[in-house]
Amino acid sequence: MKITLLNPPHAAIGSRIPQEHLPPLGLLSVGGPLLDAGFVVNLIDAEFGPMVLADIVRCVQYAQPDVIMIGHSGSSSVHTTVVELCQALKQRMGNVTIVYGGVHPTYHWDEILYECLDIDIIVRGEGEKTAVQLMQAMAQGDSLQMVDGIAYRHNGQVTSTPAAQMLTNLDSYRVGWELIDHKRYSYWGGKRAVVVQFSRGCPYLCSYCGQRGFWSQWRHRDPVNLAHELAHLHREQGVELINFADELPTGSRKAWKAFLEALIAENVPLLLVGSTRAGDIVRDREILPLYKKAGVIRFLLGIESYDEATLKTIKKGADVTEDQQAIQLLREHGIVSMATYVVGFNEKSDKDFWFSFKNLLRYDPDQIQLIYATPHRWTPFYATVEEREVVQGDLRRWDYKHQVLATPNVPVWRVFLWFKAIEVMMQLRPKALLRLLFHPDADYRHSMRWYTQIGRRVWFHEIFEFIFNTPRLKQRLTLKDFMGSSLEQREYALVKAKRSRVG
């Protein structure tokens, strides 16, 4: 059986402007087990270009697959494109089976199968084990009802099987790195790069997070095995930069320290970037030299809000003082701090945006990333905002970089003005410019300059798009009227393993 893994093009501005691309880890994670199970597998990455639908269809036709498996990390904002793509593929290749996986289809499986007859099967939750079992069942003509973690049509009716068991050993399946040409993928200003996961899941209860329930429980890979894999990628494929896709790679101090020590022992000049919680940085203040020695050059910290009441409402489990300490500690060890700040949680007037700016100055991060609160139906956050008005009806723009929910007393244009003004004032403040120009660490300076260059291009592009190419809903609808009722009862997508001590 021949299988084509298809990474659809994403409309997000950030995907287009840098002209650099990272490999689609989710599809590669499925591809490795499929190859090991004896299937013929190829990957089409339509993010390059990006490819138009007609060209994607031609490439798929040339591969002549029996099954097309589609997935994307930004699965909600790319869903509209996936539907259009599946329609085009079925028109030209009526007998091919289309399998769709990712976070969005995991939760919206029934709606998708009812509304899009061109999608045949949906994989719900982690795909490594389920995809192999599904392909084996199809190849042998067995009943799909025996495969946990899928949804499909049976005798014209949409049906689902029980949720799949979460993977307890993340090293039991390998990433199919051979499916890509590493020379095509770069990040951080032309550095050959890959995306990896040290861990999956997060034990915190942030109400807006669309990933926490998808993974169900925090787990990590074997630290030594991962360090060896990264060293191999450097030596054999020339990989220079590792981008961690984890929600919380530092979740276990013991396991993360073991990974850092193992990677240092490999003696490879890698740069590491990722996201974590400020509390873990403060906790690890004594081993931050290991972070730096292993190659950590930037950590993104989810600050989200300066307001303690808002942090409590969204169940962030964070402390404002701890956020500031983490930024300072990273700076002391030559590691760039990027603070993400969410607009749209609790602003009610222009004064709130001004206070946000003043408090970001107080935090003093090296880099800043502003994003908009974007509700997912399967999160607890959704139910708390379902009566708010929707201002953006194009789901392709529900990508955290476009305003989705109306702000009371502040029109969309003024929210956008605040958003862009805060970005530029933070990046052009004297402290940030001095670090960009004169920091003694060359990797640190490169990081600051690269992000500033990319940020400048994105900033002007977003202004142009807002003025000339941003459709708005013509009728006033609440989130509930526009998207439907909450799916919070589906939040945990996988059957949790029995609790065991990790790290």
C-alpha positions as CSV (number, residue, x, y, z in Angstrom):
1,M,0.0,0.0,0.0
2,K,1.3,3.4,-1.0
3,I,0.7,6.3,1.4
4,T,1.2,10.0,0.7
5,L,1.7,12.3,3.7
6,L,0.5,15.8,2.8
7,N,1.3,19.0,4.7
8,P,-1.2,21.6,3.4
9,P,-0.3,25.2,2.9
10,H,-1.1,27.6,5.8
11,A,-2.4,31.1,5.3
12,A,-0.8,32.6,8.4
13,I,1.4,35.6,7.8
14,G,4.3,34.1,9.8
15,S,4.4,31.1,7.5
16,R,4.9,33.3,4.5
17,I,7.1,36.2,5.5
18,P,10.3,34.6,6.8
19,Q,10.8,32.4,3.7
20,E,12.2,29.8,6.1
21,H,10.4,26.5,6.9
22,L,10.5,23.9,9.6
23,P,9.7,20.2,8.9
24,P,6.2,19.0,9.7
25,L,7.0,16.9,12.8
26,G,3.5,15.5,13.2
27,L,3.5,13.9,9.8
28,L,7.1,12.7,10.1
29,S,6.2,11.1,13.5
30,V,3.5,9.1,11.7
31,G,5.7,8.4,8.7
32,G,8.5,6.6,10.6
33,P,6.2,3.9,12.1
34,L,4.5,3.5,8.7
35,L,7.8,2.9,7.0
36,D,8.8,0.5,9.7
37,A,5.6,-1.4,9.2
38,G,6.5,-2.0,5.6
39,F,4.4,0.6,3.8
40,V,5.6,2.8,0.9
41,V,5.5,6.4,2.1
42,N,6.3,9.8,0.6
43,L,5.8,13.3,1.9
44,I,4.5,16.3,0.0
45,D,5.2,19.6,1.9
46,A,2.9,22.1,0.3
47,E,4.1,24.9,2.6
48,F,7.0,25.4,0.2
49,G,5.9,28.1,-2.2
50,P,3.2,27.9,-0.9
51,M,1.9,25.5,-3.5
52,V,-1.5,26.2,-5.0
53,L,-4.2,23.5,-4.9
54,A,-3.8,22.5,-8.6
55,D,-0.1,21.9,-8.1
56,I,-0.7,19.9,-5.0
57,V,-3.2,17.7,-6.8
58,R,-0.7,17.1,-9.6
59,C,2.0,16.1,-7.2
60,V,-0.3,13.7,-5.4
61,Q,-1.4,12.2,-8.7
62,Y,2.2,11.7,-9.7
63,A,2.8,9.7,-6.5
64,Q,-0.3,7.5,-7.2
65,P,-1.0,6.7,-3.5
66,D,-3.7,4.4,-2.2
67,V,-4.1,6.6,0.9
68,I,-3.5,10.3,1.5
69,M,-2.9,11.3,5.1
70,I,-3.3,15.1,5.8
71,G,-2.3,16.9,9.0
72,H,-1.0,20.3,10.1
73,S,0.2,21.7,13.4
74,G,-2.1,24.8,12.9
75,S,-5.0,22.5,12.3
76,S,-7.9,24.9,13.1
77,S,-6.8,27.8,10.9
78,V,-5.8,25.4,8.1
79,H,-9.0,23.4,8.2
80,T,-10.8,25.5,5.5
81,T,-7.9,24.9,3.2
82,V,-7.9,21.2,4.0
83,V,-11.6,20.9,3.0
84,E,-10.9,22.7,-0.3
85,L,-7.9,20.5,-0.9
86,C,-9.8,17.3,-0.2
87,Q,-12.6,18.3,-2.6
88,A,-10.0,18.9,-5.4
89,L,-8.2,15.6,-4.7
90,K,-11.4,13.6,-4.8
91,Q,-12.5,15.2,-8.1
92,R,-9.3,13.9,-9.7
93,M,-8.7,10.8,-7.7
94,G,-12.1,9.5,-6.7
95,N,-10.9,6.1,-5.4
96,V,-8.2,7.4,-3.1
97,T,-8.8,7.2,0.7
98,I,-8.3,10.5,2.5
99,V,-7.3,10.3,6.2
100,Y,-7.3,13.5,8.3
101,G,-5.6,14.0,11.6
102,G,-4.5,16.7,14.1
103,V,-5.9,18.7,17.0
104,H,-8.9,20.3,15.2
105,P,-10.2,17.1,13.6
106,T,-9.7,15.2,16.8
107,Y,-12.4,17.4,18.4
108,H,-14.6,18.2,15.4
109,W,-14.6,14.7,13.9
110,D,-18.4,14.3,13.6
111,E,-19.1,17.7,12.2
112,I,-16.3,17.3,9.6
113,L,-17.5,13.9,8.5
114,Y,-21.1,15.1,8.2
115,E,-20.1,18.3,6.3
116,C,-17.2,17.1,4.1
117,L,-17.9,13.8,2.3
118,D,-14.5,13.9,0.7
119,I,-12.8,13.1,4.0
120,D,-13.1,9.4,4.7
121,I,-11.4,8.7,8.0
122,I,-10.3,10.9,10.9
123,V,-7.5,9.9,13.3
124,R,-8.3,11.2,16.8
125,G,-5.4,11.9,19.1
126,E,-1.8,10.7,18.8
127,G,-1.2,9.2,15.4
128,E,1.8,6.9,15.5
129,K,0.1,3.7,16.7
130,T,-3.3,4.5,15.4
131,A,-2.1,5.2,11.8
132,V,-0.2,1.9,11.6
133,Q,-3.2,-0.1,12.9
134,L,-5.5,1.7,10.5
135,M,-3.4,1.1,7.5
136,Q,-2.9,-2.6,8.4
137,A,-6.6,-3.0,8.9
138,M,-7.3,-1.5,5.4
139,A,-4.5,-3.5,3.8
140,Q,-5.9,-6.8,5.2
141,G,-9.5,-5.9,4.7
142,D,-10.3,-6.0,8.4
143,S,-13.1,-4.1,10.1
144,L,-12.1,-0.6,11.0
145,Q,-14.2,-1.0,14.2
146,M,-11.2,-2.9,15.6
147,V,-9.0,0.3,15.4
148,D,-9.2,2.6,18.4
149,G,-9.0,6.3,18.0
150,I,-10.7,6.8,14.6
151,A,-14.0,8.1,13.2
152,Y,-15.4,7.2,9.8
153,R,-18.6,6.4,7.9
154,H,-20.2,3.0,8.1
155,N,-23.1,2.3,5.9
156,G,-23.5,6.0,5.3
157,Q,-23.6,6.8,9.1
158,V,-20.8,8.7,10.9
159,T,-19.4,6.5,13.7
160,S,-16.4,6.5,16.0
161,T,-14.3,3.9,17.9
162,P,-13.2,4.2,21.5
163,A,-10.5,6.7,22.3
164,A,-7.0,5.4,21.8
165,Q,-4.6,4.7,24.7
166,M,-2.0,7.4,25.0
167,L,1.6,6.4,24.3
168,T,3.4,5.7,27.5
169,N,6.8,5.3,25.9
170,L,7.6,8.1,23.5
171,D,10.7,6.3,22.2
172,S,8.6,3.3,21.0
173,Y,8.2,5.0,17.6
174,R,10.7,6.9,15.6
175,V,10.5,10.1,13.5
176,G,10.8,9.4,9.7
177,W,13.6,11.9,9.1
178,E,14.4,10.2,5.8
179,L,11.2,11.5,4.3
180,I,12.6,15.0,4.0
181,D,15.5,16.7,2.3
182,H,17.1,18.5,5.3
183,K,18.7,21.1,3.0
184,R,15.3,22.6,2.3
185,Y,14.5,23.4,5.9
186,S,15.9,26.3,7.8
187,Y,15.2,28.7,10.6
188,W,16.9,31.4,12.6
189,G,18.4,33.1,9.6
190,G,19.3,30.2,7.3
191,K,20.4,27.6,9.9
192,R,19.4,24.1,9.0
193,A,16.7,23.2,11.5
194,V,14.3,20.5,12.7
195,V,11.4,20.4,15.1
196,V,11.4,17.8,17.9
197,Q,9.6,16.9,21.1
198,F,11.2,16.0,24.3
199,S,7.8,15.7,26.0
200,R,4.1,15.7,25.4
201,G,1.4,17.3,27.5
202,C,1.3,19.7,30.4
203,P,0.0,19.3,34.0
204,Y,-1.2,22.9,34.3
205,L,-4.8,23.8,33.8
206,C,-4.7,26.9,31.5
207,S,-8.3,27.3,30.4
208,Y,-7.5,28.6,26.9
209,C,-4.9,26.0,25.9
210,G,-5.9,23.9,23.0
211,Q,-3.1,21.4,23.4
212,R,-3.3,20.3,27.1
213,G,-6.2,17.9,26.7
214,F,-5.1,16.6,23.3
215,W,-2.0,14.9,24.9
216,S,-4.0,14.1,28.1
217,Q,-0.9,13.6,30.3
218,W,2.7,14.9,30.6
219,R,5.4,12.3,29.4
220,H,8.9,12.6,28.2
221,R,11.4,10.8,26.0
222,D,14.5,9.1,27.2
223,P,17.0,12.0,27.7
224,V,20.0,10.1,26.4
225,N,18.2,8.7,23.4
226,L,17.0,12.1,22.3
227,A,20.5,13.7,22.8
228,H,22.0,11.0,20.6
229,E,19.3,11.5,17.9
230,L,20.0,15.2,17.8
231,A,23.7,14.7,17.6
232,H,23.2,12.2,14.8
233,L,21.1,14.8,12.9
234,H,23.9,17.3,13.2
235,R,26.6,14.9,12.1
236,E,24.8,13.2,9.3
237,Q,22.4,16.0,8.1
238,G,24.2,19.2,9.1
239,V,21.3,20.3,11.4
240,E,22.3,23.4,13.4
241,L,19.2,24.4,15.2
242,I,16.6,22.4,17.2
243,N,13.1,23.9,17.8
244,F,11.3,22.2,20.6
245,A,7.5,21.8,20.0
246,D,6.8,20.9,23.6
247,E,4.4,22.8,25.7
248,L,6.7,22.1,28.7
249,P,10.0,20.4,27.9
250,T,11.4,21.4,31.3
251,G,8.5,19.7,33.2
252,S,10.8,17.3,35.0
253,R,13.9,19.0,36.4
254,K,15.6,15.6,36.7
255,A,14.8,14.5,33.1
256,W,15.6,17.9,31.5
257,K,19.0,18.1,33.4
258,A,19.8,14.6,32.2
259,F,19.0,15.6,28.6
260,L,21.2,18.7,28.9
261,E,24.1,16.7,30.3
262,A,23.7,14.0,27.6
263,L,23.7,16.6,24.8
264,I,26.8,18.4,26.3
265,A,28.5,15.0,26.3
266,E,27.7,14.6,22.6
267,N,29.8,17.7,22.0
268,V,27.9,19.1,19.0
269,P,27.4,22.8,18.3
270,L,23.6,23.0,18.3
271,L,21.4,25.9,19.2
272,L,18.1,25.1,21.1
273,V,15.0,27.2,21.1
274,G,11.6,26.4,22.7
275,S,8.9,27.4,25.1
276,T,8.5,26.8,28.8
277,R,7.0,28.3,32.0
278,A,8.7,31.0,34.0
279,G,8.4,29.0,37.1
280,D,10.6,26.2,35.7
281,I,13.3,28.8,34.9
282,V,13.3,30.1,38.4
283,R,13.3,26.5,39.7
284,D,16.4,25.8,37.6
285,R,18.4,28.9,38.5
286,E,21.3,26.7,39.6
287,I,21.5,24.6,36.4
288,L,21.0,27.5,34.0
289,P,24.7,27.3,33.1
290,L,23.9,23.8,31.7
291,Y,21.1,25.3,29.6
292,K,23.6,27.7,28.0
293,K,26.4,25.1,27.6
294,A,24.0,22.7,25.9
295,G,23.1,25.4,23.4
296,V,19.8,26.9,24.7
297,I,19.7,30.3,23.1
298,R,16.0,31.4,23.5
299,F,13.0,30.4,25.6
300,L,9.5,31.7,25.0
301,L,7.7,32.4,28.2
302,G,3.9,32.6,28.3
303,I,3.4,35.8,30.3
304,E,-0.2,36.1,28.9
305,S,-1.2,39.0,31.3
306,Y,0.1,41.3,34.0
307,D,-3.2,41.2,35.9
308,E,-3.3,38.7,38.7
309,A,-7.1,38.4,38.5
310,T,-7.0,37.6,34.8
311,L,-4.2,35.0,35.4
312,K,-6.4,33.4,38.1
313,T,-9.5,33.4,35.8
314,I,-7.7,31.7,33.0
315,K,-6.0,29.3,35.5
316,K,-2.5,30.1,34.3
317,G,-1.0,29.1,37.6
318,A,1.6,31.8,37.2
319,D,3.1,34.5,39.4
320,V,3.9,38.0,38.1
321,T,7.1,38.3,40.3
322,E,8.2,34.9,39.1
323,D,7.7,36.0,35.4
324,Q,10.0,38.9,36.0
325,Q,12.6,36.8,37.8
326,A,12.7,34.3,34.9
327,I,13.4,37.0,32.3
328,Q,16.2,38.4,34.4
329,L,17.7,34.9,35.1
330,L,17.7,34.1,31.4
331,R,19.4,37.3,30.6
332,E,22.1,36.8,33.2
333,H,23.0,33.5,31.5
334,G,23.0,34.8,27.9
335,I,19.7,33.3,26.9
336,V,17.2,35.4,25.0
337,S,13.7,35.7,26.6
338,M,10.7,36.1,24.4
339,A,7.5,37.0,26.3
340,T,4.1,36.2,24.7
341,Y,1.3,38.5,25.8
342,V,-2.3,37.8,25.0
343,V,-4.7,40.6,23.9
344,G,-8.4,39.9,24.3
345,F,-8.7,38.3,27.7
346,N,-10.0,41.2,29.8
347,E,-9.4,44.6,28.2
348,K,-12.4,46.9,28.4
349,S,-10.9,50.3,27.5
350,D,-7.9,52.0,26.0
351,K,-6.5,52.4,29.5
352,D,-6.1,48.6,29.8
353,F,-3.9,48.5,26.7
354,W,-1.8,51.4,28.1
355,F,-1.3,49.5,31.4
356,S,-0.3,46.4,29.4
357,F,2.4,48.4,27.7
358,K,3.7,49.8,31.0
359,N,3.8,46.4,32.6
360,L,5.6,44.9,29.6
361,L,8.3,47.6,30.0
362,R,8.6,46.5,33.6
363,Y,9.0,42.9,32.6
364,D,11.7,44.0,30.2
365,P,11.8,40.9,27.9
366,D,14.4,40.8,25.1
367,Q,11.7,40.0,22.5
368,I,7.9,40.3,22.6
369,Q,5.2,38.4,20.8
370,L,1.7,39.7,21.0
371,I,-1.2,37.3,20.2
372,Y,-4.9,37.5,20.3
373,A,-7.1,35.4,22.5
374,T,-8.5,32.7,20.1
375,P,-11.2,30.4,21.5
376,H,-11.2,26.7,20.8
377,R,-14.5,24.9,21.4
378,W,-13.0,22.0,23.3
379,T,-11.4,24.3,26.0
380,P,-12.9,25.5,29.2
381,F,-12.2,29.1,28.1
382,Y,-14.7,28.8,25.2
383,A,-17.7,28.6,27.5
384,T,-16.6,31.8,29.4
385,V,-16.6,33.9,26.2
386,E,-19.3,32.3,24.1
387,E,-21.6,35.3,24.5
388,R,-18.9,37.7,23.2
389,E,-19.2,39.1,19.6
390,V,-17.1,37.6,16.8
391,V,-15.4,40.1,14.6
392,Q,-13.5,37.7,12.3
393,G,-15.5,35.2,10.3
394,D,-12.7,33.7,8.2
395,L,-11.5,30.7,10.1
396,R,-8.2,30.8,8.2
397,R,-7.5,33.9,10.3
398,W,-8.1,32.3,13.6
399,D,-4.4,31.9,14.0
400,Y,-3.6,34.0,17.1
401,K,-2.4,36.9,14.9
402,H,-5.9,38.2,13.9
403,Q,-8.5,39.6,16.3
404,V,-11.4,37.1,16.7
405,L,-13.4,38.4,19.6
406,A,-14.7,42.0,20.0
407,T,-13.3,44.1,22.8
408,P,-15.9,46.1,24.8
409,N,-15.8,49.8,24.2
410,V,-12.8,49.6,21.9
411,P,-13.4,49.2,18.1
412,V,-11.4,46.7,16.0
413,W,-9.2,49.4,14.4
414,R,-8.1,50.8,17.7
415,V,-7.3,47.4,19.2
416,F,-5.2,46.8,16.1
417,L,-3.5,50.2,16.6
418,W,-2.7,49.4,20.2
419,F,-1.4,45.9,19.2
420,K,1.0,47.2,16.6
421,A,2.1,50.2,18.6
422,I,3.0,48.1,21.6
423,E,5.0,45.7,19.4
424,V,7.1,48.4,17.8
425,M,7.6,50.4,21.1
426,M,8.8,47.3,22.8
427,Q,11.2,46.2,20.1
428,L,12.6,49.7,19.6
429,R,13.1,50.7,23.2
430,P,16.7,51.6,24.0
431,K,17.4,48.6,26.2
432,A,16.4,46.2,23.4
433,L,18.4,48.0,20.8
434,L,21.6,48.1,22.9
435,R,21.3,44.3,23.4
436,L,20.8,43.9,19.7
437,L,23.9,45.9,18.8
438,F,26.4,45.4,21.6
439,H,25.6,42.2,23.5
440,P,29.0,40.3,23.9
441,D,27.5,36.9,22.9
442,A,27.4,36.5,19.0
443,D,24.6,34.0,19.1
444,Y,22.6,36.3,21.3
445,R,23.1,39.2,18.9
446,H,22.2,37.0,15.9
447,S,19.0,36.0,17.6
448,M,18.0,39.6,18.4
449,R,18.8,40.8,14.9
450,W,17.1,38.0,13.1
451,Y,13.9,38.4,15.1
452,T,14.0,42.1,14.6
453,Q,14.4,41.7,10.8
454,I,11.6,39.2,10.6
455,G,9.4,41.3,12.9
456,R,9.8,44.4,10.8
457,R,8.7,42.6,7.6
458,V,5.7,41.0,9.4
459,W,4.8,44.3,11.1
460,F,4.4,46.2,7.8
461,H,2.7,43.2,6.1
462,E,0.1,43.0,8.8
463,I,-0.7,46.7,8.6
464,F,-1.1,46.4,4.8
465,E,-3.3,43.4,5.2
466,F,-5.4,45.0,7.9
467,I,-6.1,48.1,5.8
468,F,-6.7,46.4,2.4
469,N,-7.5,42.7,2.9
470,T,-9.2,41.9,6.2
471,P,-12.9,40.9,5.8
472,R,-15.2,41.4,8.7
473,L,-18.5,39.7,9.6
474,K,-21.3,41.8,8.3
475,Q,-23.8,40.6,10.9
476,R,-23.3,40.7,14.6
477,L,-23.0,37.2,16.0
478,T,-22.0,35.8,19.3
479,L,-19.3,33.2,19.4
480,K,-21.9,30.5,20.4
481,D,-24.1,31.5,17.4
482,F,-21.1,31.5,15.0
483,M,-19.3,28.3,16.2
484,G,-21.8,26.4,18.2
485,S,-21.9,25.1,21.8
486,S,-18.9,24.2,23.9
487,L,-17.2,20.8,23.3
488,E,-15.4,21.0,26.7
489,Q,-16.5,17.4,27.5
490,R,-14.2,16.2,24.7
491,E,-11.1,18.0,26.0
492,Y,-9.2,14.9,27.0
493,A,-8.7,13.1,23.7
494,L,-6.8,10.0,24.8
495,V,-7.2,7.3,27.4
496,K,-4.8,8.2,30.1
497,A,-2.2,5.7,31.2
498,K,-2.0,4.7,34.8
499,R,0.0,7.2,36.7
500,S,3.6,6.4,37.2
501,R,6.5,8.5,38.3
502,V,8.4,10.2,35.4
503,G,11.7,11.8,36.0
